[in-house]
Amino acid sequence: MAGIDNYNFSGKRALIRVDFNVPLDKETLKVTDDTRIKAALKTINKVLSDGGAVVLMSHLGRPKSGPEEKFSLSNIVYKIEELLGQNILFADDCISDTAFEMTGNLEAGKVVLLENLRFYPQEKEGNESFAKSLSNHGDVYINDAFGTAHRAHASTAVIAKFFPNDKMFGYLIEREIESVDKVLNSDEKPLTAIVGGAKVSSKITIIEQLLEKVDNIIIGGGMAFTFIKAQGGKVGSSLVEDDFLNTANDILSKSKEKGVNVYLPTDAVVADKFAEDAQKKTTDIFTIEEGWMGLDIGPDSTKAFEKVILESKLILFNGPMGVFEMDSFQDGTKAISNAIAKSTSNGAFSAVGGGDSVAAINKYNLKDQVSFVSTGGGAMLEYLEGKELPGIAAIRN
């Protein structure tokens, strides 16, 4: 496997799989968040500065059957040009004769963006002949799309076989892997994982993996109520997965065996309905009345969690503490996010991953105050679960 830092791209066409699946305004089709495009710039600029040319390929959205204007990557050309500081070429199909003509004689310093890969069902199917066609666009293949690394798609997992000696990770994926590995494999202590979100069922494997690595696990969000009910607590109308009560108790037992401290909320902000304008109050989390639902952690829980975070050397943040999208129930998530930022400024290494956690960090303008923010929610979750990601394995093998 080649390394991007040690590879000379002079005279080469670099075919780069990026993740430009960015949100667009429904009315204007303009980019509303350019984070993922910015994240790919370092890799693109490395190729260009070496004297190479760049062919970019990505998906956008979930087109159902062929081309759809709202999913065309032509909508983001202006934003790439703005961020890259130069004009780029756009191929209105990813495997047409016109596209191959455009990339076949591409001059050094030029950039081509291919049309949405998912306009072809063969992309998601992992079709080998489709991957082979795509491979004709470049002399060297770079995977820099961590957000799709957990998918065995043609452009992420299959295409690498056509570049046996000229395939590598881009800077973004390298940073993603290094950051998660640093959290999971470092000798620094204590290591704290903050796991939140709605359901235990979606996080079981992650928690079980973390029990082998961490010193502390903070559990918040809707999933906390399954743990509380499993211990005999009354949780009112709060979200609970009754099928996972035994699982929750098993996790608590395993944590004791392994010497891992599990911190559950002791109080909750409860509401009489799931709405911004609901009546709310703070109560002991073990005695929530019927007709009331927990939508955030309470102040005592917040203080206890902050203390653990501020004493940590390594922090993984994966899931909010409550329904932070509603301002009435954001206090817990906001306080925890700020505690992570403060701990980072004190020298801790913090990694944030999972869509809701990233959204929270962005909502509170803390992105530049944590060590690392993952661009791949699903991919990071599967990596934390210990799964081999097809897009990663294709480069390493």
Order of alpha helices (4+ residues) and beta strands (2+ residues): beta-alpha-beta-alpha-beta-alpha-beta-alpha-alpha-beta-beta-alpha-beta-alpha-beta-alpha-beta-alpha-beta-beta-beta-beta-beta-alpha-beta-alpha-beta-alpha-beta-alpha-alpha
